[in-house]
Amino acid sequence: MSRAGPASPGRSGAALPLPLPLPLSLPGDRKREALSAGALLQPIIKDVGEIYSRLLDHRPVIQGEIRYFVKEFEEKRGLRELRVLENLKSTIFEANENILPKCEQSMHDNLNEVLKRLQASNNMIHRLQEREHEERKLQADKVMADEENRIAHWESFMKEQQNKQAEVDEEHRKAMERLKEQYSEMEKELAKYVSF
């Protein structure tokens, strides 16, 4: 799945070489001493660099994983997206060339028929509204006439009641006068009998 770098000495079981002890030198041999120290440090630096690259530098592993993913992706998927896109293109082309004009023609024909039906319905509704308006007007006129008749009848009824009230009042007044006269006569007669 992934590719790793070359095997490390620690993995194979071999021990890393130990640095040799530095010989004590005299101050005059500094140049030679620096050369020998550099020669001794060079394998150590090389080993440290290898250890660093194996432990901390993951680029080779990541590149191997990327190559593996791309290979698997291309092999398994192949040209599926391309085939899907070509199928979509042919479907859209067929729709634009064949289906869309048929739909437009059918829609145009049906919309004309629908428009005619709507106009006929609109005319019928307009006539119904006119009839309803006329009926409401007739009904309102009838209600007004009935209201006027009721008001006239009420006024005549009230006049009649006032006349009857006046008659009753007059009869009551006359009856009261008769009763007064009758009582006054009775008092006079009673006064005649009291004086005896």
Sequence and secondary structure as in RCSB ss.txt:
>XXXX:A:sequence
MSRAGPASPGRSGAALPLPLPLPLSLPGDRKREALSAGALLQPIIKDVGEIYSRLLDHRPVIQGEIRYFVKEFEE
KRGLRELRVLENLKSTIFEANENILPKCEQSMHDNLNEVLKRLQASNNMIHRLQEREHEERKLQADKVMADEENR
IAHWESFMKEQQNKQAEVDEEHRKAMERLKEQYSEMEKELAKYVSF
>XXXX:A:secstr
     S  HHHHT             GGGHHHHHHHHHHHHHHHHHHHHHHHHHHT  HHHHHHHHHHHHHHHHH
HHTTHHHHHHHHHHHHHHHIIIIIHHHHHHHHHHHHHHHHHHHHHHHHHHHHHHHHHHHHHHHHHHHHHHHHHHH
HHHHHHHHHHHHHHHHHHHHHHHHHHHHHHHHHHHHHHHHHHHHH 
